[in-house]
Amino acid sequence: MTILWMSACSTMPARTPPPATPTPRPPPAVVPVTPVAEPAPAFVVLAPASYEQEKRRIRQTLGKNDREALAASEVGYYLDVLQGRLRQVAGRNVVVTRKGERLVLDLSRQVSFEPTGSQLGPGTRESMAALNKVLVEYRNVLVSVRVSPVDAASLSNPRLAEQRALSLARQFADAGVANKRIVVAGVPAKPGRASATRVELQLEPIVRP
């Protein structure tokens, strides 16, 4: 009897342990993505040879895309009022003249730069505050910035005059003038004698086609 019992037990199948329950994995951590600010668009620098032509093209493009652009019949009155406002706020250091459908501002006595650099000189931003407000308010004009190479530093480095014009353009943009409304006049690679006007703005109307 004992032998038969042991034989029967040996034929019984072994019990298989139940499969282990897998441990759930935690969800992947969500890393917040900080949006990267897009750089401000660069100002357009116009070559001397095509300066007038390119300004005209930019004004036409702005006029097509801006619902608030001037009608042709509004240009004369708009420039009259703008000229009066500029003369009110500019003071004696800025000469404002009208040349057809263009206002020209001579800022030579208002704007200064570092002696051998491109940064604006001390007090320039503060002295431009009132003029900046007018340019922000009267937004239907293209603002063209021109700096002529008149000192020894800029005559020896032709790009310095362009860099100074870009510094002045950034000052207008920082004050609230739209970048698309600002262009910079380039200077010849080999400038000749210095021009009489060192720093100049030209304001020209943006007109609907």
Backbone as ProteinMPNN parsed JSONL, in Angstrom:
{"seq_chain_A": "MTILWMSACSTMPARTPPPATPTPRPPPAVVPVTPVAEPAPAFVVLAPASYEQEKRRIRQTLGKNDREALAASEVGYYLDVLQGRLRQVAGRNVVVTRKGERLVLDLSRQVSFEPTGSQLGPGTRESMAALNKVLVEYRNVLVSVRVSPVDAASLSNPRLAEQRALSLARQFADAGVANKRIVVAGVPAKPGRASATRVELQLEPIVRP", "coords_chain_A": {"N_chain_A": [[0.828, -1.197, 0.0], [1.92, 1.184, 0.737], [3.847, 1.606, -1.231], [2.31, 1.888, -3.53], [0.991, 4.308, -2.998], [3.046, 6.23, -3.03], [3.812, 6.066, -5.693], [1.553, 7.025, -6.981], [1.52, 9.63, -6.115], [3.79, 10.624, -7.337], [3.041, 10.959, -9.931], [1.405, 13.185, -10.108], [0.788, 16.403, -11.45], [3.019, 19.242, -11.147], [2.3, 22.238, -9.381], [1.845, 25.344, -11.009], [3.137, 28.488, -10.308], [1.168, 31.539, -10.062], [1.314, 34.093, -12.616], [3.423, 36.926, -12.092], [2.131, 40.097, -11.238], [2.6, 42.848, -13.33], [4.419, 45.783, -12.384], [2.951, 48.926, -12.537], [4.143, 51.51, -14.695], [5.171, 54.836, -14.004], [3.664, 57.748, -15.537], [5.336, 59.531, -18.159], [7.267, 62.382, -17.27], [6.05, 65.66, -17.737], [7.613, 68.129, -19.358], [7.674, 71.544, -19.099], [7.54, 73.74, -21.862], [9.286, 76.529, -22.637], [8.284, 79.317, -24.385], [10.109, 80.644, -27.09], [11.073, 83.858, -27.755], [10.648, 85.465, -30.836], [13.194, 86.98, -32.804], [13.323, 90.506, -33.325], [12.447, 91.891, -36.473], [14.988, 92.808, -38.81], [16.119, 96.098, -39.698], [15.571, 97.576, -42.882], [18.211, 98.173, -45.016], [19.048, 100.462, -47.384], [20.612, 100.517, -50.495], [22.798, 103.053, -51.768], [22.625, 103.548, -54.573], [20.095, 102.662, -55.352], [18.361, 103.928, -53.705], [16.121, 105.852, -53.704], [14.332, 104.535, -55.422], [13.86, 102.097, -54.077], [12.726, 102.996, -51.696], [10.322, 104.016, -52.668], [9.123, 101.659, -53.584], [8.772, 100.253, -51.168], [7.014, 101.946, -49.805], [4.778, 101.716, -51.47], [4.149, 99.016, -51.107], [3.501, 98.998, -48.365], [1.288, 100.693, -48.461], [-0.596, 99.138, -49.84], [-1.142, 97.127, -48.015], [-2.02, 98.266, -45.696], [-4.813, 99.287, -44.08], [-5.249, 101.745, -42.992], [-3.814, 103.522, -44.442], [-3.08, 106.578, -46.201], [-5.385, 108.355, -48.276], [-4.869, 109.63, -51.576], [-5.795, 112.249, -51.808], [-5.58, 113.188, -49.234], [-3.002, 113.661, -48.542], [-1.607, 116.195, -48.729], [-2.791, 117.869, -46.707], [-2.31, 116.262, -44.463], [0.526, 116.237, -44.284], [0.948, 118.955, -43.878], [-0.156, 119.351, -41.309], [1.42, 117.566, -39.833], [3.957, 118.698, -40.199], [3.628, 121.109, -38.81], [3.261, 120.101, -36.176], [5.733, 118.882, -35.729], [7.463, 121.077, -35.772], [6.594, 122.347, -33.494], [7.423, 120.665, -31.39], [10.084, 120.071, -31.846], [12.015, 122.037, -31.365], [14.777, 124.413, -31.324], [17.029, 123.109, -32.195], [16.464, 121.379, -34.236], [15.889, 121.33, -37.651], [13.169, 121.672, -39.718], [11.973, 121.004, -42.859], [9.993, 121.342, -45.852], [9.755, 119.445, -48.741], [8.222, 119.196, -51.484], [6.231, 116.365, -51.439], [7.426, 115.485, -49.096], [8.926, 115.487, -45.916], [11.752, 116.837, -44.392], [14.055, 116.39, -41.86], [16.623, 117.901, -40.193], [18.787, 116.625, -38.005], [21.252, 117.15, -36.989], [22.263, 118.74, -34.927], [20.925, 117.764, -32.805], [21.259, 115.065, -32.337], [23.765, 112.925, -31.134], [26.752, 110.882, -31.206], [28.855, 108.246, -29.866], [32.334, 109.101, -29.697], [34.09, 107.447, -31.309], [32.481, 105.358, -31.903], [29.331, 103.572, -32.494], [27.151, 103.885, -30.863], [24.467, 105.824, -29.418], [24.994, 109.142, -28.212], [25.381, 110.604, -24.873], [22.34, 111.621, -23.383], [20.922, 111.774, -25.765], [18.718, 110.076, -26.302], [16.848, 111.045, -24.458], [16.507, 113.657, -25.393], [15.193, 113.162, -27.725], [12.668, 112.363, -27.121], [10.174, 113.811, -27.345], [9.945, 114.148, -30.118], [9.836, 111.478, -30.873], [7.297, 110.721, -29.928], [5.602, 112.086, -31.669], [6.209, 110.83, -34.104], [5.295, 108.28, -33.568], [2.59, 108.768, -33.253], [1.782, 109.877, -35.746], [1.488, 107.743, -37.931], [1.413, 107.203, -40.619], [3.578, 107.567, -42.296], [6.654, 106.862, -43.948], [9.726, 106.374, -42.384], [12.84, 107.446, -42.989], [16.199, 106.983, -42.276], [19.213, 108.667, -42.261], [22.681, 108.87, -42.005], [25.437, 110.792, -42.455], [28.886, 110.305, -43.275], [30.975, 112.179, -41.511], [32.994, 112.699, -39.685], [36.426, 112.005, -38.59], [36.58, 109.349, -37.704], [34.381, 108.015, -38.93], [34.907, 108.464, -41.597], [37.201, 106.971, -41.993], [36.188, 104.504, -41.512], [33.826, 103.338, -43.349], [31.487, 101.847, -42.786], [30.743, 102.64, -40.302], [29.102, 104.903, -40.3], [26.71, 103.84, -41.289], [26.156, 102.016, -39.234], [25.72, 103.78, -37.153], [23.405, 105.015, -38.073], [21.695, 102.825, -37.862], [21.63, 102.519, -35.097], [20.228, 104.837, -34.375], [17.833, 104.268, -35.677], [16.98, 102.051, -34.182], [16.447, 103.326, -31.817], [14.149, 104.792, -32.469], [12.418, 102.63, -32.964], [12.357, 101.409, -30.427], [10.944, 103.335, -29.115], [8.43, 102.983, -30.1], [7.799, 103.223, -32.794], [6.826, 101.474, -35.655], [8.745, 98.775, -36.911], [8.531, 98.133, -39.631], [8.068, 100.547, -40.781], [10.428, 101.871, -40.892], [13.408, 102.673, -42.509], [16.854, 102.449, -43.464], [19.321, 104.49, -44.793], [21.935, 103.482, -46.76], [25.521, 104.021, -47.09], [27.969, 105.149, -49.5], [30.553, 102.84, -50.486], [33.072, 103.953, -50.639], [33.133, 106.794, -49.422], [33.083, 110.207, -50.425], [33.894, 113.566, -49.936], [32.723, 114.889, -46.827], [29.233, 115.313, -46.277], [27.047, 118.181, -45.904], [24.946, 117.755, -44.149], [24.696, 115.87, -41.338], [23.091, 114.093, -39.762], [19.98, 112.941, -40.701], [16.453, 112.84, -41.195], [13.945, 111.576, -43.323], [10.617, 111.947, -44.067], [7.984, 110.366, -45.55], [4.804, 110.074, -47.123], [2.559, 107.282, -46.669], [0.584, 105.852, -48.947], [-2.618, 104.833, -50.082], [-3.129, 102.667, -52.905]], "CA_chain_A": [[0.0, 0.0, 0.0], [2.783, 2.364, 0.809], [4.511, 1.798, -2.528], [1.323, 2.404, -4.476], [0.699, 5.732, -2.666], [4.162, 7.043, -3.494], [3.793, 6.095, -7.147], [0.486, 7.925, -7.413], [1.907, 11.031, -5.843], [4.812, 11.08, -8.26], [2.473, 11.29, -11.244], [0.605, 14.405, -10.03], [1.541, 17.547, -12.032], [3.427, 20.31, -10.209], [1.526, 23.477, -9.478], [2.575, 26.489, -11.571], [2.765, 29.72, -9.58], [0.521, 32.542, -10.92], [2.273, 35.113, -13.128], [3.531, 38.136, -11.27], [1.462, 41.276, -11.795], [3.633, 43.873, -13.615], [4.295, 47.052, -11.666], [2.678, 49.998, -13.52], [5.163, 52.558, -14.797], [4.602, 56.19, -13.895], [3.655, 58.447, -16.829], [6.53, 60.391, -18.349], [7.128, 63.748, -16.752], [5.808, 66.687, -18.747], [8.544, 69.245, -19.18], [7.099, 72.737, -19.731], [8.361, 74.346, -22.917], [9.258, 77.988, -22.571], [8.307, 79.859, -25.751], [11.261, 81.489, -27.431], [10.65, 85.068, -28.468], [11.269, 85.634, -32.134], [13.926, 88.243, -32.88], [12.674, 91.575, -34.085], [12.97, 91.952, -37.833], [16.04, 93.799, -39.013], [15.74, 97.243, -40.515], [16.013, 97.501, -44.271], [19.268, 99.125, -45.387], [18.911, 100.708, -48.819], [21.848, 100.882, -51.175], [22.722, 104.427, -52.303], [22.265, 103.611, -55.99], [18.668, 102.386, -55.542], [17.707, 104.455, -52.5], [14.805, 106.419, -53.98], [13.488, 103.499, -56.022], [13.465, 101.126, -53.049], [11.781, 103.661, -50.789], [9.024, 104.073, -53.351], [8.559, 100.313, -53.601], [8.343, 99.914, -49.806], [5.809, 102.729, -49.522], [3.669, 101.126, -52.222], [3.795, 97.759, -50.432], [2.805, 99.343, -47.124], [-0.008, 101.264, -48.805], [-1.508, 98.068, -50.237], [-1.439, 96.236, -46.901], [-2.446, 99.023, -44.517], [-6.131, 99.892, -44.293], [-5.242, 103.123, -42.505], [-2.978, 104.356, -45.301], [-3.73, 107.807, -46.642], [-5.855, 108.556, -49.648], [-4.029, 110.622, -52.247], [-6.325, 113.582, -51.545], [-5.315, 113.55, -47.837], [-1.563, 113.786, -48.309], [-1.193, 117.579, -48.495], [-3.22, 118.321, -45.377], [-1.626, 115.432, -43.463], [1.898, 116.713, -44.139], [0.888, 120.296, -43.282], [-0.375, 119.204, -39.867], [2.607, 116.919, -39.263], [5.045, 119.672, -40.17], [3.375, 122.017, -37.695], [3.516, 119.405, -34.916], [7.174, 118.681, -35.582], [8.089, 122.345, -35.41], [6.225, 122.652, -32.116], [8.126, 119.853, -30.394], [11.483, 119.822, -32.174], [12.91, 123.032, -30.787], [15.694, 125.124, -32.22], [18.114, 122.248, -32.67], [16.012, 120.563, -35.366], [15.385, 122.103, -38.779], [12.137, 120.924, -40.433], [11.668, 121.626, -44.145], [9.075, 120.607, -46.719], [10.201, 119.335, -50.127], [7.151, 118.49, -52.182], [5.513, 115.463, -50.548], [8.446, 114.908, -48.219], [9.432, 116.324, -44.842], [13.146, 116.533, -44.098], [14.46, 116.885, -40.55], [18.06, 117.908, -39.954], [18.992, 116.366, -36.577], [22.685, 117.188, -36.752], [22.552, 119.36, -33.629], [20.098, 117.114, -31.789], [21.71, 113.686, -32.132], [25.215, 112.73, -31.051], [27.196, 109.496, -31.093], [30.147, 108.083, -29.223], [33.345, 109.667, -30.593], [34.604, 106.497, -32.297], [31.583, 104.213, -31.936], [28.032, 103.721, -33.141], [26.095, 104.091, -29.887], [24.02, 107.2, -29.243], [25.686, 109.873, -27.173], [24.623, 110.883, -23.654], [21.223, 112.556, -23.467], [20.246, 111.796, -27.063], [17.391, 109.45, -26.188], [15.959, 111.959, -23.741], [16.204, 114.817, -26.225], [14.36, 112.73, -28.84], [11.405, 111.825, -26.605], [9.008, 114.511, -27.898], [9.883, 113.822, -31.54], [9.395, 110.085, -30.972], [5.848, 110.655, -29.726], [4.943, 112.538, -32.896], [6.382, 109.803, -35.129], [4.406, 107.167, -33.216], [1.218, 109.214, -33.473], [1.568, 110.034, -37.188], [2.062, 106.474, -38.384], [1.251, 107.018, -42.063], [4.757, 108.031, -43.022], [7.862, 106.047, -43.912], [10.81, 107.111, -41.732], [14.13, 107.075, -43.551], [17.281, 107.489, -41.424], [20.475, 108.793, -42.999], [23.805, 109.478, -41.284], [26.541, 111.019, -43.387], [30.197, 110.188, -42.633], [31.564, 113.517, -41.501], [34.159, 112.849, -38.809], [37.566, 111.18, -38.981], [36.307, 107.938, -37.423], [33.474, 107.442, -39.925], [35.544, 108.518, -42.909], [38.141, 105.863, -42.064], [35.4, 103.269, -41.447], [32.563, 103.695, -43.995], [30.351, 101.152, -42.188], [30.379, 103.259, -39.036], [27.958, 105.784, -40.518], [25.531, 102.971, -41.38], [25.901, 101.482, -37.893], [25.13, 104.867, -36.371], [22.027, 105.154, -38.53], [20.947, 101.708, -37.284], [21.41, 102.828, -33.679], [19.149, 105.815, -34.308], [16.611, 103.563, -36.06], [16.546, 101.245, -33.031], [15.881, 104.257, -30.834], [12.764, 105.043, -32.883], [11.651, 101.397, -32.759], [12.163, 101.251, -28.983], [9.934, 104.311, -28.682], [7.112, 102.553, -30.553], [7.62, 103.314, -34.244], [6.855, 100.125, -36.215], [9.949, 98.48, -37.69], [8.252, 98.125, -41.068], [8.013, 101.932, -41.245], [11.757, 102.472, -40.757], [14.474, 102.203, -43.4], [18.144, 103.096, -43.229], [20.049, 104.797, -46.024], [23.33, 103.08, -46.745], [26.481, 105.034, -47.562], [28.876, 104.57, -50.493], [31.69, 102.099, -49.923], [34.181, 104.897, -50.526], [32.532, 108.123, -49.431], [33.963, 111.319, -50.756], [33.9, 114.593, -48.891], [31.571, 114.83, -45.937], [28.114, 116.169, -46.667], [26.741, 119.221, -44.919], [24.018, 117.214, -43.174], [25.265, 114.676, -40.714], [21.998, 113.195, -39.374], [18.787, 113.424, -41.388], [15.274, 112.009, -41.359], [13.013, 111.915, -44.388], [9.299, 111.392, -43.783], [7.22, 110.356, -46.793], [3.495, 109.499, -46.838], [2.159, 105.951, -47.105], [-0.674, 106.177, -49.639], [-3.334, 103.707, -50.686], [-3.077, 102.711, -54.375]], "C_chain_A": [[0.862, 1.246, 0.0], [3.432, 2.653, -0.517], [3.549, 2.362, -3.531], [1.037, 3.884, -4.222], [1.798, 6.63, -3.188], [4.181, 7.138, -5.006], [2.725, 7.031, -7.666], [0.85, 9.366, -7.218], [2.91, 11.535, -6.852], [4.266, 11.466, -9.621], [1.64, 12.556, -11.215], [1.404, 15.583, -10.598], [1.872, 18.592, -10.977], [2.598, 21.56, -10.444], [2.406, 24.614, -10.011], [2.175, 27.761, -10.832], [2.138, 30.746, -10.519], [1.526, 33.582, -11.405], [2.249, 36.365, -12.26], [2.851, 39.307, -11.969], [2.498, 42.364, -12.066], [3.353, 45.16, -12.856], [4.052, 48.179, -12.664], [3.756, 51.078, -13.498], [4.515, 53.931, -14.672], [4.625, 56.877, -15.251], [4.875, 59.342, -16.96], [6.252, 61.807, -17.862], [6.956, 64.725, -17.912], [6.706, 67.876, -18.451], [7.95, 70.467, -19.849], [8.066, 73.347, -20.723], [8.198, 75.856, -22.851], [9.303, 78.546, -23.982], [9.481, 80.791, -25.955], [10.775, 82.679, -28.24], [11.392, 85.179, -29.792], [12.008, 86.954, -32.191], [13.179, 89.26, -33.726], [13.26, 91.641, -35.49], [13.992, 93.068, -37.978], [15.507, 94.943, -39.854], [16.308, 97.066, -41.923], [17.058, 98.585, -44.514], [19.259, 99.258, -46.901], [20.244, 101.152, -49.411], [21.722, 102.28, -51.77], [22.221, 104.496, -53.735], [20.767, 103.426, -56.221], [17.823, 102.948, -54.398], [16.288, 104.954, -52.77], [13.839, 105.368, -54.534], [12.982, 102.51, -54.974], [12.502, 101.746, -52.032], [10.39, 103.704, -51.399], [8.343, 102.703, -53.341], [8.027, 99.925, -52.219], [7.077, 100.675, -49.438], [4.596, 102.152, -50.237], [3.198, 99.827, -51.56], [3.036, 98.039, -49.139], [1.421, 99.889, -47.413], [-1.026, 100.206, -49.181], [-1.983, 97.256, -49.045], [-1.965, 96.95, -45.656], [-3.775, 99.707, -44.8], [-6.166, 101.356, -43.876], [-4.342, 104.023, -43.343], [-3.785, 105.534, -45.829], [-4.294, 107.67, -48.042], [-5.003, 109.659, -50.273], [-4.485, 112.044, -51.946], [-6.018, 114.068, -50.123], [-3.86, 113.913, -47.585], [-1.166, 115.216, -47.947], [-1.548, 118.062, -47.109], [-2.482, 117.563, -44.275], [-0.199, 115.935, -43.22], [1.939, 118.118, -43.545], [0.768, 120.207, -41.761], [0.847, 118.583, -39.204], [3.776, 117.886, -39.182], [4.867, 120.651, -39.018], [3.665, 121.367, -36.353], [5.01, 119.227, -34.687], [7.872, 119.974, -35.18], [7.759, 122.754, -33.988], [7.117, 121.945, -31.112], [9.623, 119.769, -30.626], [12.433, 120.804, -31.51], [13.872, 123.597, -31.807], [16.767, 124.229, -32.818], [17.734, 121.403, -33.881], [15.419, 121.477, -36.429], [14.42, 121.229, -39.57], [11.811, 121.67, -41.725], [10.744, 120.715, -44.951], [9.619, 120.635, -48.138], [9.179, 118.514, -50.894], [6.33, 117.665, -51.199], [6.489, 114.721, -49.649], [8.832, 115.929, -47.161], [10.846, 115.876, -44.509], [13.509, 117.19, -42.776], [15.969, 116.771, -40.434], [18.27, 117.794, -38.438], [20.459, 116.488, -36.175], [23.042, 117.784, -35.395], [21.778, 118.717, -32.481], [20.642, 115.744, -31.4], [23.234, 113.65, -32.1], [25.51, 111.245, -30.892], [28.49, 109.45, -30.301], [31.249, 108.517, -30.198], [33.855, 108.71, -31.662], [33.701, 105.276, -32.433], [30.251, 104.541, -32.572], [26.897, 103.989, -32.159], [25.725, 105.572, -29.771], [24.74, 107.852, -28.071], [24.796, 110.151, -25.974], [23.522, 111.903, -23.899], [20.459, 112.535, -24.778], [18.852, 111.196, -26.98], [16.402, 110.39, -25.503], [15.565, 113.147, -24.619], [15.288, 114.465, -27.4], [12.961, 112.317, -28.409], [10.188, 112.481, -27.251], [8.844, 114.198, -29.383], [9.388, 112.389, -31.741], [7.873, 109.973, -30.855], [5.092, 111.078, -30.986], [5.045, 111.462, -33.978], [5.527, 108.57, -34.842], [2.961, 107.529, -33.542], [0.887, 109.299, -34.965], [2.217, 108.836, -37.89], [1.895, 106.23, -39.883], [2.383, 107.639, -42.856], [5.864, 106.988, -42.896], [8.995, 106.904, -43.361], [12.138, 106.596, -42.281], [15.244, 107.77, -42.767], [18.566, 107.503, -42.244], [21.509, 109.477, -42.102], [24.964, 109.588, -42.263], [27.867, 110.905, -42.651], [30.931, 111.523, -42.66], [32.784, 113.663, -40.603], [35.246, 111.864, -39.223], [37.279, 109.697, -38.794], [35.434, 107.314, -38.507], [34.051, 107.504, -41.332], [36.543, 107.376, -43.08], [37.428, 104.514, -42.029], [34.03, 103.552, -42.046], [31.348, 103.038, -43.353], [29.886, 101.82, -40.899], [29.173, 104.173, -39.2], [26.669, 104.973, -40.605], [25.172, 102.409, -40.012], [25.293, 102.551, -36.985], [23.678, 105.1, -36.78], [21.156, 104.037, -37.957], [20.683, 101.942, -35.8], [20.273, 103.829, -33.509], [17.813, 105.169, -34.684], [16.089, 102.714, -34.908], [15.929, 102.128, -31.956], [14.443, 104.583, -31.179], [11.894, 103.809, -32.639], [11.378, 101.17, -31.278], [11.077, 102.187, -28.466], [8.534, 103.94, -29.166], [6.842, 102.711, -32.031], [7.777, 101.913, -34.829], [8.098, 99.922, -37.083], [9.711, 98.565, -39.191], [8.208, 99.533, -41.644], [9.374, 102.602, -41.235], [12.706, 101.847, -41.77], [15.722, 103.028, -43.112], [18.832, 103.3, -44.568], [21.494, 104.362, -45.871], [24.224, 104.198, -47.265], [27.391, 104.379, -48.591], [30.044, 103.863, -49.824], [32.902, 102.993, -49.733], [33.619, 106.307, -50.572], [33.56, 109.187, -49.771], [34.002, 112.313, -49.606], [32.628, 114.499, -48.073], [30.477, 115.771, -46.413], [27.833, 117.178, -45.566], [25.831, 118.703, -43.824], [24.546, 115.907, -42.629], [24.184, 113.656, -40.377], [20.7, 113.757, -39.946], [17.691, 112.373, -41.363], [14.49, 112.501, -42.553], [11.703, 111.192, -44.105], [8.456, 111.518, -45.052], [5.916, 109.592, -46.573], [3.325, 108.092, -47.398], [0.743, 106.086, -47.647], [-1.299, 104.908, -50.199], [-3.258, 103.797, -52.205], [-4.425, 103.1, -54.958]], "O_chain_A": [[0.554, 2.235, -0.665], [3.562, 3.815, -0.904], [3.92, 3.234, -4.318], [0.858, 4.638, -5.178], [1.513, 7.694, -3.738], [4.53, 8.184, -5.553], [2.93, 7.743, -8.649], [0.535, 10.222, -8.043], [2.909, 12.716, -7.201], [4.908, 12.193, -10.379], [1.188, 12.974, -12.281], [2.577, 15.745, -10.263], [1.109, 18.803, -10.034], [2.246, 21.886, -11.577], [3.529, 24.827, -9.554], [0.988, 28.075, -10.742], [2.539, 30.82, -11.681], [2.475, 33.915, -10.695], [1.204, 36.793, -11.769], [2.996, 39.473, -13.18], [3.208, 42.773, -11.148], [2.204, 45.573, -12.704], [4.871, 48.377, -13.561], [4.216, 51.503, -12.438], [3.419, 54.151, -15.188], [5.525, 56.615, -16.049], [5.384, 59.851, -15.961], [5.156, 62.343, -18.024], [7.634, 64.623, -18.934], [6.568, 68.539, -17.423], [7.733, 70.447, -21.06], [9.263, 73.458, -20.457], [7.095, 76.383, -22.993], [10.257, 78.284, -24.713], [9.8, 81.618, -25.101], [10.143, 82.519, -29.284], [12.61, 85.008, -29.855], [11.51, 87.957, -31.681], [12.504, 88.923, -34.699], [14.466, 91.461, -35.663], [13.879, 94.126, -37.358], [14.562, 94.777, -40.626], [17.376, 96.485, -42.117], [16.82, 99.764, -44.252], [19.442, 98.273, -47.617], [20.909, 102.047, -48.889], [20.643, 102.656, -52.23], [21.468, 105.406, -54.082], [20.221, 103.97, -57.181], [16.705, 102.492, -54.159], [15.347, 104.507, -52.113], [12.669, 105.326, -54.153], [11.811, 102.132, -54.986], [11.572, 101.086, -51.568], [9.397, 103.456, -50.716], [7.137, 102.602, -53.116], [6.953, 99.334, -52.112], [6.168, 100.113, -48.827], [3.505, 102.106, -49.669], [1.998, 99.571, -51.465], [2.034, 97.384, -48.853], [0.473, 99.582, -46.69], [-2.209, 100.355, -48.873], [-3.104, 96.747, -49.052], [-2.315, 96.301, -44.671], [-3.859, 100.593, -45.65], [-7.008, 102.121, -44.347], [-4.131, 105.181, -42.983], [-5.014, 105.486, -45.895], [-3.746, 106.957, -48.883], [-4.48, 110.521, -49.567], [-3.658, 112.95, -51.839], [-6.183, 115.254, -49.838], [-3.528, 114.423, -46.515], [-0.462, 115.427, -46.96], [-0.698, 118.608, -46.405], [-2.078, 118.153, -43.273], [0.231, 116.044, -42.072], [2.857, 118.445, -42.793], [1.482, 120.886, -41.024], [1.264, 119.024, -38.132], [4.51, 117.889, -38.194], [5.829, 120.987, -38.327], [4.25, 122.002, -35.476], [5.495, 119.403, -33.569], [8.773, 119.962, -34.341], [8.553, 123.434, -33.339], [7.524, 122.531, -30.108], [10.368, 119.432, -29.706], [13.545, 120.433, -31.134], [13.791, 123.297, -32.998], [17.351, 124.566, -33.848], [18.601, 120.776, -34.489], [14.55, 122.299, -36.138], [14.803, 120.159, -40.043], [11.419, 122.836, -41.688], [10.715, 119.499, -44.763], [9.912, 121.701, -48.68], [9.263, 117.287, -50.945], [5.792, 118.205, -50.232], [6.398, 113.507, -49.464], [9.041, 117.102, -47.471], [11.109, 114.683, -44.361], [13.301, 118.389, -42.587], [16.53, 115.683, -40.559], [17.978, 118.724, -37.686], [20.858, 115.98, -35.128], [24.025, 117.372, -34.779], [21.958, 119.086, -31.321], [20.497, 115.318, -30.254], [23.902, 114.265, -32.931], [24.648, 110.458, -30.5], [29.141, 110.472, -30.089], [31.109, 108.32, -31.405], [34.035, 109.115, -32.81], [34.105, 104.268, -33.013], [30.051, 105.628, -33.114], [25.782, 104.291, -32.585], [26.555, 106.453, -29.994], [25.052, 107.202, -27.073], [23.582, 109.957, -26.047], [23.746, 112.926, -24.545], [19.439, 113.214, -24.899], [17.904, 111.753, -27.534], [15.252, 110.509, -25.928], [14.417, 113.589, -24.589], [14.679, 115.349, -28.002], [12.143, 111.955, -29.254], [9.261, 111.783, -27.663], [7.724, 114.003, -29.854], [8.617, 112.115, -32.66], [7.241, 109.22, -31.596], [4.063, 110.493, -31.325], [4.074, 111.209, -34.691], [5.085, 107.891, -35.769], [2.201, 106.7, -34.043], [-0.173, 108.842, -35.393], [3.345, 108.918, -38.374], [2.211, 105.141, -40.363], [2.178, 108.168, -43.948], [5.992, 106.32, -41.87], [9.205, 108.029, -43.816], [12.507, 105.443, -42.058], [15.234, 108.991, -42.612], [18.957, 106.498, -42.838], [21.243, 110.527, -41.516], [25.411, 108.59, -42.827], [27.974, 111.361, -41.513], [31.443, 111.944, -43.698], [33.533, 114.632, -40.73], [35.034, 111.006, -40.081], [37.68, 108.876, -39.619], [35.713, 106.203, -38.958], [33.712, 106.673, -42.173], [36.715, 106.865, -44.187], [37.981, 103.502, -42.457], [33.134, 103.974, -41.315], [30.266, 103.624, -43.373], [28.762, 101.593, -40.452], [28.309, 104.214, -38.325], [25.646, 105.376, -40.052], [23.992, 102.336, -39.669], [24.446, 102.248, -36.146], [22.823, 105.353, -35.932], [20.001, 104.275, -37.603], [19.613, 101.593, -35.302], [19.449, 103.689, -32.606], [16.781, 105.48, -34.089], [14.881, 102.661, -34.68], [14.995, 101.717, -31.266], [13.595, 104.647, -30.289], [10.766, 103.927, -32.162], [10.271, 100.775, -30.911], [10.38, 101.873, -27.502], [7.55, 104.515, -28.7], [5.753, 102.366, -32.491], [8.758, 101.231, -34.532], [8.456, 100.784, -37.886], [10.58, 99.013, -39.938], [8.3, 99.706, -42.86], [9.472, 103.79, -41.541], [12.793, 100.623, -41.872], [15.654, 104.142, -42.592], [18.91, 102.379, -45.38], [22.197, 104.814, -44.968], [23.744, 105.192, -47.809], [27.569, 103.162, -48.558], [30.471, 104.24, -48.733], [33.669, 102.82, -48.786], [33.62, 106.948, -51.623], [34.741, 109.071, -49.446], [34.13, 111.931, -48.443], [31.584, 114.079, -48.571], [30.747, 116.875, -46.888], [28.317, 117.045, -44.442], [25.922, 119.155, -42.683], [24.808, 114.963, -43.374], [24.342, 112.473, -40.676], [20.361, 114.915, -39.703], [17.953, 111.177, -41.491], [14.379, 113.707, -42.775], [11.681, 109.975, -43.926], [8.24, 112.616, -45.564], [5.92, 108.561, -45.9], [3.865, 107.753, -48.45], [-0.187, 106.395, -46.902], [-0.609, 104.03, -50.718], [-3.315, 104.899, -52.751], [-4.569, 103.187, -56.177]]}, "name": "protein", "num_of_chains": 1, "seq": "MTILWMSACSTMPARTPPPATPTPRPPPAVVPVTPVAEPAPAFVVLAPASYEQEKRRIRQTLGKNDREALAASEVGYYLDVLQGRLRQVAGRNVVVTRKGERLVLDLSRQVSFEPTGSQLGPGTRESMAALNKVLVEYRNVLVSVRVSPVDAASLSNPRLAEQRALSLARQFADAGVANKRIVVAGVPAKPGRASATRVELQLEPIVRP"}
